[in-house]
């Protein structure tokens, strides 16, 4: 099978990410003697520079990893929580029925910085200045600007000039939209990182990292964020001007935390995901439904394969709407949702025709909750919206057609350490830039509902149900795999297709990534304005007219996307023979896998 590039193979280390510079930086950390955790932190900060429209310093990140020193994988939660002042009552007092998709009011506590520092402190080997040096270099010296960054800035340039004036000096140098491929610099952000390194001072590696954490959460960074949110009253997606609710005290009270992953056994594989505060269990629920089918007999291009996977995804995502949320605030019946008996009953709903209903399962004791969640469903009136991923929501509310506005990377080193992370948030096109820091806040609170009593209802100190969802899978014989992609609600859908092709159809990582993709937009989107396109599936035209026609005949409302437009998957594996493999999507022509 022809592939756009080779599957990378080696024994020393492999790195794959959504930007070639980040992949090169990660490999450089390994070459300097660092481990996968050092490489991961360096990559995380560089992606904030070279893909600033997709992730930023004040964003969030879930990290799933396996240390060579540990028996099992773990999750590091870098998803911040709602501010203490962010209540349903507060939002309602401002005449809001949804959290706006842009602006200051949608910010939760920034989570990624503390997550990277925690990972470096506990599992890395390099010093703070070493892992931050590449990001500082590219912010100061510049990097060739991706065309997507230029387009994203152009989309909101007038808003920067007229509504968010603090954003213009950084993102519109000389009051002009920066051109694609020109060197783009952010010296203000570079100065922020340099000050953090300076305040980290001397001492042990761990002491430096702790002082850096303090500079962020209770020092000059938190002070600047607090001051900006208190003093700036700026336009957001509601059409009104609001101040931010995030405070320095909110930042000081929060820190990243470790937790056990949610797991599911599928054949001789065990899949590890985040808990239901993210959408990770959707992939596990879909696998539980598909376990009742012999997918090995169905070629990946067969309309029957596509149909069955789409229908299983619809059922799993319906359950996401009815049950998922922060388990620290509400009981999430994950064990019941992943049980064989539940899957057997749900599987009976998959017929020969496409469903046009949102059908969550109704577990005993959750009847009223399911009804109330269904009552929140908004059906999209514009059926042409299905091609857009819907992340992030731009300040001017125009839909984005770009395939995903997040980043992802996977790293495996020669010791057997594995890290998979999906950083996102802090998009400058969605929130005004803080002038003395050089970055914008996140808008993740838009994923909360302003209806009380739901799993996803807004509450102070609660995590929004994020779409960010890296994957780690292990097989009985010791083979292990990590993967992920940007793409909002599509992340687990595209990963599922990759994994099924790898497990059932014998494709290697690059072959599975290069093959055409599809996804469903049948369920409510996680991003403002939270609409559902019932019965609608998006499929790349490269699947061919015969498959597309067969799906339409089954009742699917098919939206045909251009070839090479869906997903930005990356993946890496470690075989029982010690051989490391990595692959990256050719879509958007910027992701790259390296290794030796």
VEXDREN-2710 file (C-alpha; in Angstrom, 1 decimal):
% VEXDREN-2710
k/r/px/py/pz
1/UNK/0.0/0.0/0.0
2/UNK/1.4/3.4/-1.0
3/UNK/1.9/5.8/1.9
4/UNK/2.8/9.5/1.8
5/UNK/5.9/8.9/3.9
6/UNK/7.5/5.9/5.6
7/UNK/6.6/4.6/9.0
8/UNK/9.6/5.7/11.1
9/UNK/11.4/2.8/12.9
10/UNK/14.3/2.7/15.3
11/UNK/15.5/1.7/18.8
12/UNK/16.8/5.0/20.3
13/UNK/13.7/7.1/20.3
14/UNK/10.8/8.4/18.2
15/UNK/8.9/11.6/18.3
16/UNK/5.8/12.5/16.3
17/UNK/3.9/15.8/16.5
18/UNK/1.6/18.2/14.6
19/UNK/4.5/20.4/13.7
20/UNK/7.9/19.4/12.3
21/UNK/9.8/22.0/14.5
22/UNK/8.3/20.5/17.6
23/UNK/9.2/17.0/16.5
24/UNK/12.8/18.1/15.9
25/UNK/13.0/19.8/19.3
26/UNK/11.7/16.6/21.0
27/UNK/14.3/14.5/19.2
28/UNK/17.0/17.0/20.2
29/UNK/16.1/16.5/23.9
30/UNK/16.5/12.8/23.5
31/UNK/19.8/13.3/21.7
32/UNK/21.1/15.4/24.6
33/UNK/20.5/12.5/27.0
34/UNK/17.0/13.5/28.1
35/UNK/14.1/11.1/28.4
36/UNK/10.6/11.1/26.9
37/UNK/9.3/13.4/29.7
38/UNK/12.0/16.0/29.1
39/UNK/11.2/15.8/25.4
40/UNK/7.5/16.1/26.1
41/UNK/7.8/19.3/28.1
42/UNK/10.1/20.9/25.5
43/UNK/7.6/20.0/22.7
44/UNK/4.7/21.3/24.8
45/UNK/6.2/24.8/25.1
46/UNK/7.5/24.9/21.5
47/UNK/4.0/24.1/20.1
48/UNK/2.7/27.2/21.9
49/UNK/5.1/29.2/19.8
50/UNK/4.8/27.5/16.3
51/UNK/1.1/26.7/16.5
52/UNK/-0.1/29.7/18.6
53/UNK/-3.6/29.6/17.0
54/UNK/-4.0/26.0/18.3
55/UNK/-2.6/26.1/21.8
56/UNK/-1.2/28.7/24.2
57/UNK/0.5/29.0/27.6
58/UNK/-2.8/29.5/29.3
59/UNK/-4.5/26.5/27.8
60/UNK/-5.0/23.0/29.1
61/UNK/-3.5/19.5/28.5
62/UNK/-4.4/16.0/29.5
63/UNK/-1.3/13.8/29.5
64/UNK/-1.4/10.0/29.5
65/UNK/2.0/8.3/30.0
66/UNK/3.8/5.1/31.1
67/UNK/7.0/5.3/33.0
68/UNK/9.5/2.6/32.5
69/UNK/9.8/2.5/36.3
70/UNK/6.0/1.9/36.8
71/UNK/3.8/-1.1/36.3
72/UNK/0.9/0.7/34.7
73/UNK/0.0/3.9/32.8
74/UNK/-1.1/7.1/34.5
75/UNK/-3.0/10.3/33.6
76/UNK/-1.8/13.8/34.5
77/UNK/-4.7/16.2/34.5
78/UNK/-3.8/19.6/33.2
79/UNK/-7.4/20.7/32.9
80/UNK/-8.1/23.7/35.0
81/UNK/-11.3/24.4/36.9
82/UNK/-14.0/27.1/36.8
83/UNK/-13.2/30.2/38.9
84/UNK/-14.8/30.6/42.3
85/UNK/-17.0/33.4/40.9
86/UNK/-18.2/31.4/37.9
87/UNK/-21.6/30.2/38.9
88/UNK/-24.8/29.7/37.0
89/UNK/-26.4/32.5/39.0
90/UNK/-23.6/34.9/38.1
91/UNK/-23.9/34.1/34.4
92/UNK/-27.7/34.4/34.5
93/UNK/-27.4/37.8/36.2
94/UNK/-25.6/38.9/33.0
95/UNK/-28.5/37.7/30.9
96/UNK/-26.5/34.8/29.5
97/UNK/-28.1/31.4/28.7
98/UNK/-24.8/30.0/27.4
99/UNK/-21.2/30.6/28.3
100/UNK/-19.9/32.7/25.4
101/UNK/-17.4/30.9/23.1
102/UNK/-14.9/33.8/23.2
103/UNK/-13.7/36.5/25.5
104/UNK/-12.6/36.8/29.1
105/UNK/-15.7/35.4/30.8
106/UNK/-15.1/31.9/29.4
107/UNK/-11.7/31.4/31.0
108/UNK/-11.1/28.6/33.5
109/UNK/-7.8/28.3/35.5
110/UNK/-5.0/27.7/33.0
111/UNK/-3.8/24.1/33.5
112/UNK/-1.0/23.3/31.1
113/UNK/1.9/25.1/32.7
114/UNK/1.6/23.4/36.0
115/UNK/1.1/20.1/34.3
116/UNK/4.3/20.5/32.3
117/UNK/6.2/21.5/35.4
118/UNK/4.8/18.6/37.4
119/UNK/5.7/16.1/34.7
120/UNK/9.3/17.5/34.5
121/UNK/9.8/17.5/38.2
122/UNK/8.5/14.0/38.8
123/UNK/9.7/12.2/35.7
124/UNK/12.1/14.3/33.8
125/UNK/15.9/14.5/34.1
126/UNK/16.8/17.9/32.6
127/UNK/16.8/21.4/34.1
128/UNK/14.1/24.0/33.5
129/UNK/16.3/26.3/31.4
130/UNK/17.2/23.4/29.1
131/UNK/13.7/22.4/28.2
132/UNK/12.5/26.0/27.9
133/UNK/15.4/27.1/25.7
134/UNK/14.0/26.0/22.3
135/UNK/10.6/27.8/23.0
136/UNK/12.4/31.0/24.0
137/UNK/14.6/30.8/20.9
138/UNK/11.7/30.5/18.5
139/UNK/9.7/33.2/20.3
140/UNK/12.7/35.6/20.1
141/UNK/14.4/34.7/16.8
142/UNK/11.2/33.8/15.1
143/UNK/9.8/30.9/13.2
144/UNK/8.3/30.5/9.7
145/UNK/4.6/31.4/10.2
146/UNK/2.2/28.6/9.2
147/UNK/-0.4/29.7/6.7
148/UNK/-3.1/28.6/9.1
149/UNK/-1.8/31.1/11.7
150/UNK/-1.9/33.9/9.2
151/UNK/-5.5/33.0/8.2
152/UNK/-6.6/32.8/11.8
153/UNK/-5.2/36.2/12.6
154/UNK/-6.6/37.7/9.4
155/UNK/-10.1/36.4/10.4
156/UNK/-10.1/38.5/13.6
157/UNK/-7.8/41.4/12.6
158/UNK/-10.6/44.0/12.7
159/UNK/-11.7/42.7/16.1
160/UNK/-8.1/43.0/17.4
161/UNK/-8.0/46.6/16.1
162/UNK/-11.4/47.6/17.4
163/UNK/-12.4/45.5/20.3
164/UNK/-9.3/43.8/21.7
165/UNK/-6.6/46.4/21.4
166/UNK/-4.1/44.6/23.6
167/UNK/-3.9/41.8/21.0
168/UNK/-3.0/44.0/18.0
169/UNK/0.7/44.9/19.0
170/UNK/1.7/41.2/19.2
171/UNK/-0.4/39.6/16.5
172/UNK/-0.6/42.5/14.0
173/UNK/3.0/43.8/13.8
174/UNK/3.1/47.1/12.1
175/UNK/-0.7/46.9/12.2
176/UNK/-0.7/44.3/9.4
177/UNK/-1.6/40.6/9.3
178/UNK/1.7/38.6/9.2
179/UNK/2.2/36.9/5.9
180/UNK/2.5/33.1/5.6
181/UNK/6.0/31.7/5.9
182/UNK/7.6/35.0/7.2
183/UNK/9.5/35.0/10.4
184/UNK/7.1/35.7/13.2
185/UNK/8.3/36.7/16.7
186/UNK/6.7/37.0/20.1
187/UNK/9.4/38.8/22.2
188/UNK/6.9/39.5/25.0
189/UNK/6.2/35.8/25.5
190/UNK/9.9/35.1/25.3
191/UNK/10.4/37.7/28.1
192/UNK/7.8/35.9/30.2
193/UNK/9.6/32.6/29.9
194/UNK/13.0/34.2/30.6
195/UNK/11.6/35.9/33.8
196/UNK/10.2/32.5/35.0
197/UNK/13.6/30.9/34.4
198/UNK/15.3/33.8/36.2
199/UNK/12.9/33.6/39.2
200/UNK/13.5/29.9/39.4
201/UNK/17.1/30.8/40.5
202/UNK/19.7/28.3/41.5
203/UNK/19.5/25.1/43.5
204/UNK/18.4/21.6/42.6
205/UNK/16.4/20.8/39.6
206/UNK/13.3/20.2/41.7
207/UNK/13.7/23.5/43.6
208/UNK/13.9/25.5/40.4
209/UNK/10.8/23.9/39.1
210/UNK/8.9/24.6/42.3
211/UNK/9.9/28.3/42.1
212/UNK/8.8/28.4/38.5
213/UNK/5.4/26.9/39.5
214/UNK/5.1/29.6/42.1
215/UNK/6.0/32.4/39.7
216/UNK/3.1/31.2/37.5
217/UNK/0.4/30.4/40.0
218/UNK/1.0/33.0/42.7
219/UNK/3.7/35.3/41.3
220/UNK/3.9/37.8/38.5
221/UNK/2.0/35.7/35.9
222/UNK/-1.1/35.3/38.2
223/UNK/-0.9/39.0/39.2
224/UNK/-1.0/40.1/35.6
225/UNK/-3.9/37.8/34.8
226/UNK/-5.8/38.9/37.9
227/UNK/-5.3/42.6/37.0
228/UNK/-6.3/42.1/33.4
229/UNK/-9.5/40.3/34.2
230/UNK/-10.5/42.9/36.9
231/UNK/-9.8/46.0/34.8
232/UNK/-10.7/45.1/31.2
233/UNK/-14.3/45.0/30.1
234/UNK/-14.2/43.5/26.6
235/UNK/-16.5/42.2/23.9
236/UNK/-17.2/38.5/23.7
237/UNK/-19.4/36.1/21.7
238/UNK/-22.6/37.2/23.6
239/UNK/-22.4/40.6/21.8
240/UNK/-21.7/42.3/25.1
241/UNK/-18.7/43.5/27.0
242/UNK/-17.7/41.6/30.2
243/UNK/-14.8/41.5/32.6
244/UNK/-13.2/38.2/33.4
245/UNK/-14.1/36.1/36.5
246/UNK/-10.7/34.4/36.8
247/UNK/-8.5/35.7/39.8
248/UNK/-5.1/35.2/41.1
249/UNK/-6.6/33.3/44.1
250/UNK/-8.2/30.8/41.7
251/UNK/-4.8/30.2/40.2
252/UNK/-3.0/29.8/43.5
253/UNK/-5.5/27.3/44.8
254/UNK/-5.2/24.9/41.8
255/UNK/-2.5/22.4/40.7
256/UNK/-2.2/19.6/38.2
257/UNK/-3.0/16.1/39.6
258/UNK/-2.4/12.5/38.8
259/UNK/-5.1/9.9/38.5
260/UNK/-5.6/6.3/37.3
261/UNK/-6.8/6.1/33.7
262/UNK/-10.1/4.7/32.7
263/UNK/-9.5/1.3/31.1
264/UNK/-11.3/-1.2/28.8
265/UNK/-10.3/-4.6/27.6
266/UNK/-10.9/-5.2/23.9
267/UNK/-9.7/-8.6/22.7
268/UNK/-6.1/-8.9/23.8
269/UNK/-5.7/-5.1/24.0
270/UNK/-6.3/-2.9/27.0
271/UNK/-7.1/0.8/26.3
272/UNK/-6.3/3.6/28.7
273/UNK/-8.0/6.9/28.6
274/UNK/-8.9/9.9/30.8
275/UNK/-11.9/9.7/33.1
276/UNK/-15.3/11.1/32.2
277/UNK/-14.2/14.7/32.9
278/UNK/-13.0/14.3/29.3
279/UNK/-14.6/12.5/26.4
280/UNK/-12.0/9.6/26.6
281/UNK/-14.5/7.0/27.7
282/UNK/-16.4/7.5/24.5
283/UNK/-13.8/5.5/22.7
284/UNK/-14.0/2.8/25.3
285/UNK/-17.8/2.7/25.0
286/UNK/-17.6/2.5/21.2
287/UNK/-15.2/-0.4/21.5
288/UNK/-17.5/-2.2/23.9
289/UNK/-20.3/-1.9/21.2
290/UNK/-18.0/-3.0/18.4
291/UNK/-16.8/-6.0/20.3
292/UNK/-20.0/-7.8/19.2
293/UNK/-18.9/-7.6/15.6
294/UNK/-16.3/-9.5/13.6
295/UNK/-14.7/-6.4/12.1
296/UNK/-11.8/-8.4/10.7
297/UNK/-14.0/-9.7/7.9
298/UNK/-15.0/-6.2/6.9
299/UNK/-12.5/-4.2/4.9
300/UNK/-12.0/-0.7/6.2
301/UNK/-13.4/0.7/2.9
302/UNK/-16.5/-1.4/3.1
303/UNK/-19.7/0.7/3.6
304/UNK/-20.9/-1.9/6.2
305/UNK/-17.7/-1.2/8.3
306/UNK/-18.3/2.6/8.0
307/UNK/-22.0/2.2/8.9
308/UNK/-21.5/0.1/11.9
309/UNK/-18.7/2.3/13.3
310/UNK/-20.9/5.4/12.8
311/UNK/-23.9/3.9/14.5
312/UNK/-21.8/2.8/17.4
313/UNK/-20.3/6.2/17.8
314/UNK/-23.7/7.8/17.8
315/UNK/-24.8/5.7/20.8
316/UNK/-21.6/6.3/22.7
317/UNK/-21.7/10.1/22.2
318/UNK/-25.3/10.1/23.2
319/UNK/-24.2/8.7/26.5
320/UNK/-21.5/11.3/26.7
321/UNK/-24.2/14.0/26.7
322/UNK/-26.3/12.3/29.3
323/UNK/-23.7/11.1/31.8
324/UNK/-20.2/12.6/31.5
325/UNK/-18.8/15.3/33.7
326/UNK/-16.4/16.0/36.5
327/UNK/-16.6/12.9/38.8
328/UNK/-15.5/15.1/41.7
329/UNK/-18.9/16.8/41.5
330/UNK/-21.3/14.2/40.3
331/UNK/-21.6/10.4/40.2
332/UNK/-20.7/9.1/36.7
333/UNK/-21.7/5.4/36.3
334/UNK/-18.7/4.5/34.1
335/UNK/-18.6/0.9/35.2
336/UNK/-22.2/0.4/34.2
337/UNK/-21.7/2.2/30.9
338/UNK/-18.7/-0.1/30.0
339/UNK/-20.4/-3.3/31.2
340/UNK/-21.0/-6.2/28.8
341/UNK/-24.7/-6.3/29.6
342/UNK/-25.2/-2.7/28.9
343/UNK/-23.3/-2.9/25.6
344/UNK/-25.3/-6.0/24.6
345/UNK/-28.6/-4.1/25.0
346/UNK/-27.3/-0.9/23.3
347/UNK/-25.9/-3.0/20.4
348/UNK/-29.5/-4.1/19.5
349/UNK/-30.2/-0.5/18.5
350/UNK/-27.7/-0.7/15.6
351/UNK/-29.7/-1.6/12.5
352/UNK/-29.2/-1.5/8.8
353/UNK/-30.3/2.1/8.4
354/UNK/-28.8/5.3/9.9
355/UNK/-30.4/6.5/13.1
356/UNK/-31.6/10.1/13.1
357/UNK/-32.3/10.1/16.9
358/UNK/-30.1/11.0/19.8
359/UNK/-30.5/7.8/21.9
360/UNK/-28.7/7.7/25.3
361/UNK/-29.1/4.7/27.4
362/UNK/-31.3/5.0/30.5
363/UNK/-29.7/3.5/33.6
364/UNK/-31.8/2.9/36.7
365/UNK/-31.9/6.1/38.8
366/UNK/-30.8/8.3/36.0
367/UNK/-34.1/8.7/34.1
368/UNK/-34.7/12.3/35.1
369/UNK/-31.1/13.2/34.3
370/UNK/-31.3/11.7/30.8
371/UNK/-34.5/13.6/30.1
372/UNK/-33.0/16.9/31.2
373/UNK/-29.9/16.4/29.2
374/UNK/-31.9/15.6/26.1
375/UNK/-33.8/18.8/26.8
376/UNK/-30.6/20.7/26.2
377/UNK/-30.1/19.4/22.7
378/UNK/-30.1/22.1/20.0
379/UNK/-30.7/21.0/16.5
380/UNK/-28.6/22.8/13.9
381/UNK/-30.6/24.8/11.4
382/UNK/-27.7/25.2/8.9
383/UNK/-27.0/21.7/7.6
384/UNK/-23.9/23.0/5.8
385/UNK/-22.1/23.4/9.2
386/UNK/-21.1/19.7/9.3
387/UNK/-17.7/20.1/7.7
388/UNK/-16.4/22.4/10.4
389/UNK/-14.8/21.0/13.5
390/UNK/-16.1/23.9/15.6
391/UNK/-13.0/24.5/17.7
392/UNK/-12.1/27.1/18.6
393/UNK/-15.0/29.5/18.4
394/UNK/-13.7/32.6/16.8
395/UNK/-14.4/36.0/18.4
396/UNK/-16.7/36.9/15.4
397/UNK/-18.6/33.6/15.5
398/UNK/-17.7/32.6/12.0
399/UNK/-17.4/28.8/11.7
400/UNK/-14.0/27.4/11.1
401/UNK/-13.4/24.8/8.4
402/UNK/-9.9/24.0/9.6
403/UNK/-9.5/20.3/10.6
404/UNK/-8.9/20.8/14.3
405/UNK/-7.6/23.6/16.5
406/UNK/-5.5/21.8/19.0
407/UNK/-2.2/20.1/18.8
408/UNK/-0.9/16.6/19.7
409/UNK/2.3/14.7/20.1
410/UNK/3.6/11.2/21.1
411/UNK/7.1/10.4/22.4
412/UNK/8.8/7.1/23.2
413/UNK/12.4/6.8/24.4
414/UNK/14.9/4.0/24.4
415/UNK/14.1/3.3/28.1
416/UNK/10.5/2.5/27.3
417/UNK/9.0/5.7/28.7
418/UNK/5.9/6.8/26.7
419/UNK/4.1/10.1/26.7
420/UNK/1.0/11.1/24.7
421/UNK/-0.5/14.6/25.2
422/UNK/-3.1/16.8/23.5
423/UNK/-2.5/20.5/24.5
424/UNK/-5.1/23.1/23.5
425/UNK/-6.7/26.3/24.5
426/UNK/-5.4/29.8/25.0
427/UNK/-6.2/30.8/21.4
428/UNK/-5.4/34.4/20.6
429/UNK/-8.3/34.5/18.2
430/UNK/-10.7/33.6/21.0
431/UNK/-9.6/35.7/23.9
432/UNK/-7.8/39.0/24.2
433/UNK/-4.0/38.9/24.8
434/UNK/-2.6/40.0/28.1
435/UNK/-0.1/42.7/27.0
436/UNK/2.7/42.2/29.6
437/UNK/2.6/38.4/29.2
438/UNK/2.2/37.9/25.5
439/UNK/-0.5/35.3/25.5
440/UNK/-4.3/34.9/25.8
441/UNK/-6.5/33.0/28.3
442/UNK/-8.5/29.9/27.4
443/UNK/-12.2/29.7/26.7
444/UNK/-12.9/26.2/28.0
445/UNK/-15.8/27.2/30.2
446/UNK/-18.0/27.4/27.1
447/UNK/-18.3/23.6/27.5
448/UNK/-20.4/24.0/30.7
449/UNK/-24.2/24.2/30.6
450/UNK/-26.1/27.0/32.5
451/UNK/-28.8/24.6/33.5
452/UNK/-28.4/23.4/37.1
453/UNK/-28.3/19.7/38.0
454/UNK/-26.7/18.3/34.9
455/UNK/-23.3/16.5/34.9
456/UNK/-21.9/19.3/32.8
457/UNK/-23.5/22.2/34.7
458/UNK/-21.3/25.1/35.6
459/UNK/-20.0/25.1/39.2
460/UNK/-17.1/26.9/40.9
461/UNK/-14.0/24.6/41.1
462/UNK/-15.4/22.1/38.5
463/UNK/-13.6/20.8/35.4
464/UNK/-15.3/21.4/32.1
465/UNK/-15.9/18.2/30.1
466/UNK/-13.0/18.6/27.7
467/UNK/-12.7/17.1/24.3
468/UNK/-9.0/16.5/24.7
469/UNK/-8.3/12.8/24.7
470/UNK/-4.9/11.1/24.1
471/UNK/-4.8/7.3/24.0
472/UNK/-2.5/4.6/25.3
473/UNK/-3.0/1.0/24.5
474/UNK/-1.2/-2.1/25.6
475/UNK/-1.4/-5.7/24.3
476/UNK/-1.0/-8.9/26.3
477/UNK/2.3/-9.7/24.6
478/UNK/3.8/-6.3/25.6
479/UNK/3.2/-4.3/22.4
480/UNK/2.2/-0.8/23.4
481/UNK/0.8/2.1/21.4
482/UNK/0.1/5.8/21.9
483/UNK/-1.9/8.1/19.6
484/UNK/-4.0/11.2/19.3
485/UNK/-5.2/14.1/17.2
486/UNK/-6.6/17.6/17.3
487/UNK/-10.3/18.0/16.3
488/UNK/-12.7/18.6/19.1
489/UNK/-15.5/16.1/19.1
490/UNK/-13.8/14.2/16.3
491/UNK/-10.7/13.2/18.3
492/UNK/-11.9/9.9/19.6
493/UNK/-13.6/9.2/16.3
494/UNK/-10.5/9.5/14.1
495/UNK/-8.4/7.6/16.7
496/UNK/-10.9/4.8/16.8
497/UNK/-10.7/4.4/13.0
498/UNK/-6.9/4.3/13.2
499/UNK/-6.9/1.7/16.0
500/UNK/-9.4/-0.5/14.2
501/UNK/-7.4/-0.5/11.0
502/UNK/-4.3/-1.3/13.0
503/UNK/-5.8/-4.1/15.1
504/UNK/-8.2/-5.7/12.6
505/UNK/-6.9/-5.0/9.1
506/UNK/-3.1/-5.4/9.5
507/UNK/-2.2/-1.8/8.5
508/UNK/0.9/-0.3/10.0
509/UNK/0.7/3.1/11.7
510/UNK/1.4/5.2/8.6
511/UNK/-1.0/3.2/6.4
512/UNK/-3.8/3.5/8.9
513/UNK/-3.3/7.3/9.2
514/UNK/-3.1/7.9/5.4
515/UNK/-6.3/6.0/4.6
516/UNK/-9.5/8.1/4.2
517/UNK/-11.3/9.2/7.4
518/UNK/-14.9/9.8/8.4
519/UNK/-16.8/11.0/11.5
520/UNK/-20.3/11.8/12.8
521/UNK/-21.7/15.1/13.8
522/UNK/-25.0/13.5/14.9
523/UNK/-24.7/14.7/18.6
524/UNK/-24.4/18.1/20.2
525/UNK/-21.1/19.8/19.6
526/UNK/-19.0/20.6/22.7
527/UNK/-18.3/24.1/21.5
528/UNK/-20.6/27.1/21.3
529/UNK/-23.3/27.1/20.0
530/UNK/-23.5/23.4/20.9
531/UNK/-25.7/22.2/18.0
532/UNK/-26.3/18.7/16.7
533/UNK/-26.7/17.6/13.1
534/UNK/-28.8/14.5/13.5
535/UNK/-28.0/11.7/11.1
536/UNK/-25.1/13.6/9.5
537/UNK/-21.8/12.0/8.7
538/UNK/-18.7/13.7/7.2
539/UNK/-16.6/11.5/4.9
540/UNK/-13.5/12.3/2.9
541/UNK/-14.2/12.1/-0.9
542/UNK/-11.3/9.7/-1.3
543/UNK/-13.5/7.0/0.1
544/UNK/-15.0/6.9/-3.4
545/UNK/-18.4/7.4/-4.9
546/UNK/-19.5/3.8/-4.4
547/UNK/-19.0/3.9/-0.6
548/UNK/-20.6/7.3/-0.3
549/UNK/-23.6/6.3/-2.4
550/UNK/-24.1/3.1/-0.3
551/UNK/-24.0/5.2/2.9
552/UNK/-26.6/7.6/1.6
553/UNK/-28.8/4.6/0.6
554/UNK/-28.7/3.5/4.3
555/UNK/-30.1/6.9/5.3
556/UNK/-26.9/8.7/6.3
557/UNK/-26.9/12.5/5.6
558/UNK/-23.5/12.5/4.0
559/UNK/-21.4/15.6/3.8
560/UNK/-18.4/15.0/1.5
561/UNK/-15.2/16.6/2.7
562/UNK/-12.2/17.2/0.4
563/UNK/-9.6/14.5/0.4
564/UNK/-6.8/14.9/3.0
565/UNK/-8.9/17.3/5.1
566/UNK/-10.0/15.3/8.2
567/UNK/-7.8/14.8/11.3
568/UNK/-4.2/15.4/12.2
569/UNK/-3.4/12.0/13.7
570/UNK/0.0/11.0/15.1
571/UNK/0.9/7.7/16.6
572/UNK/3.9/5.7/18.0
573/UNK/4.4/2.2/19.2
574/UNK/7.0/0.0/21.0
575/UNK/7.2/-3.6/19.9
576/UNK/8.0/-6.7/21.9
577/UNK/11.3/-6.8/19.9
578/UNK/12.2/-3.3/21.2
579/UNK/11.7/-1.6/17.8
580/UNK/10.0/1.8/18.1
581/UNK/7.7/3.0/15.4
582/UNK/6.1/6.4/14.6
583/UNK/3.9/8.0/12.0
584/UNK/2.2/11.3/11.3
585/UNK/-0.5/12.5/9.1
586/UNK/0.2/14.3/5.8
587/UNK/-3.0/16.4/6.3
588/UNK/-2.1/20.1/6.4
589/UNK/1.4/19.2/5.5
590/UNK/3.0/20.1/8.8
591/UNK/2.9/17.1/11.1
592/UNK/6.1/15.0/11.2
593/UNK/7.5/11.8/12.8
594/UNK/11.2/11.5/13.4
595/UNK/13.3/8.8/15.1
596/UNK/16.3/6.6/14.9
END
